[in-house]
Amino acid sequence: MTNIEICTSEIDYYRNIEFMGEGLVFIEISNINPTHRATYHFMFNDNRKPPLDVAITTNKSNIEYISYFIMDEIIKCENPNCNIIYHEENIKISDEFFNSDADVFCKDVFAEFDTFYINSDILILYSNFNGVLNAYQLNSKNYILVDFKGMIAGIVLKSINDKEIQILTQAVVI
């Protein structure tokens, strides 16, 4: 069972949006000063492209990084059918499998995601999601989305800058 604990965080994150070729962009939100090797991964996979990977340090339950590929899709310039409640707190994530003897453990979850661009923000969230999501702050420009069941439901990249828009445009995904 996955548990989400609301907390304040001393971790600072940076965001990288990288051009990988036409139709392919890599997005990463990562701990600026990684202190531990991420040993637990939530892999949200649709069996079509690389997964949304949320990497957790099992000893502290902190998010070490989140990565995602925009691949062979066009970012939608429309509002998704959801309401997002933004919180200043961060989260810690634990799971019953954290006590596994494995050096690295991956929990695969089948999930398809849609990508939206609205008011200078990028939202990556469950396909066809309708409802309320909680957005917990990694830093002032990056949030992780959690649904009412306490499951990770996506990410929000706030205030996309001109350089990031140029990368998305170069990749022909927006």
N, C-alpha and C positions, 0 to 999 in steps of 0.2 A: 504494500500500500504506500502510495506517495503522500508525503505530508508537506504542506507549505506553512512556514512560520514567518510572520511579519517581523521585521527587525530594522534597525538603523545599520548602515554599513559604512565602514571606513575604507572600502575599496573604491578606487577610482577607475573608470573605464574609458577607453577610447573607441572610436568608430572608424572603420576602414571600409570604403566602397571602392572596389577594384575592377577595372575593365579587364575581361579575360578573352574578349573576342566578340564578334557580332552575335547578339542574342544571348550573351553570357556575362553576368556580373556576379562577383563574390562580395558578400557583405559579412563583416565580422565586427562584433562588439566584444572587446577583450579587456581583461584586467591589465592596467598599465604596469603594475609591479607583481607579476605572478610569484606567489610564494610556495605554492604546492602544485604538484602535477595533478591535472584533472584525471580522476580515475573512474568517474561514472558519467555516462553519456545517455541522455534521452535523445533518441534518434527518431524524429518524426518523418516517416518515409512514405512516399507514394509509389515506390517501385519503378519510378520513371526518371527521377533525377536525384542528385545527392540530397540527403535529408537536411531538415532544420536540426542542427546539433546543439543541444544545450549541455555544456560540459560543467560538471560539478566536482568540487574537491570534497571527497567523502569525509575527511577529518573535521572540516568546519562547515560543510554543507553550503558553501558559497558558490555562486556562479563564477566560473573561471573565464568562460567565453561562450558566445552564441555565434554560430555561423549559418549562413544560408546562401544558396545560389538562386538567382533569377535566371532561368534558363528556358530559351525558346518560348517566351511568353511576353505579352505586352502588359505593362502596369496599367491598371484601370484608373481612369480619372473620374471616379464617381464615389459617392458615399456608400460604405457597406451598411448592411441592415443590422447595425449593432450600436449600443450605447457603451461608451468607455468612461469609466470613473478613474481619474488619475489620483494616485497616492504618492506622497513624498517618501514613504518608507520603501525599503528594499525587501527582499524575501530570502529565506534560506530554504533549501529543498533537501528533504531526506526521504529515504525509501527503505523498505525492509531488506532490499538486496544490498544496501551499503555495507552490511556485515559479511558479505560474501568474501571468500578467500581469494577470489580472482584479483589479479593486479589491476585489470581494467574491466569494467563491466558496462555493457550496452543494453539499454532497454529499448527495444524497437516498438514503435507505436505507428500503426497505419494512420496517416493523415495527409489530406490534400490541403494546400494553402492557396489563397488568392493574395495578390499584391495590389495595393491601392495607393494613389498619390492624391492627397487632399490637403489644401491649405499649407503647402510646403512641408507636409509630413508624409512619410511612407508607413503604411500599415501592412503587415504581413500577418494574416490570420486564417483560421480554419475556413475552408471553402463553405459557402452557403450557411455561415453561422448567423443566427438571429438571436439576439438577446443582449445581456449585459456582461461586459468584461471588466475586470479590474486590471489597471495598468500600474505596476510597481516600478519605482524609479531605480534604474541602475546609476544614471546621472541625469543632469538636466535635459539631455538630448536623446536619451535612450531608455526605453521601458520594456518590461516583459509583461505579456498579457496572460491572465489566469481566468479561467471560466468559473462558473458557480460551483462546479464539482471539485475545484482545487487543482485542475489540470492546466498545464501550460497550453495556451491557445494561440501564441504568436508573439510578435514584437512590434514596437512602434519606434520609428526613427524620426524624432522631432527636428524641425527647422533645417531641412535639407538645404545645403548651401550651393552657390553657383558652380563650384568645382564638382560637387557630387552630381548635380543635374547634368553637367557637361559629360561626365562619365556615363550616365544612364542614356543620354542622347547618342553618344558615340557608339554605344552597344546596341542601339536601336531597340530599346525595351520600353521607352516612354514616348 
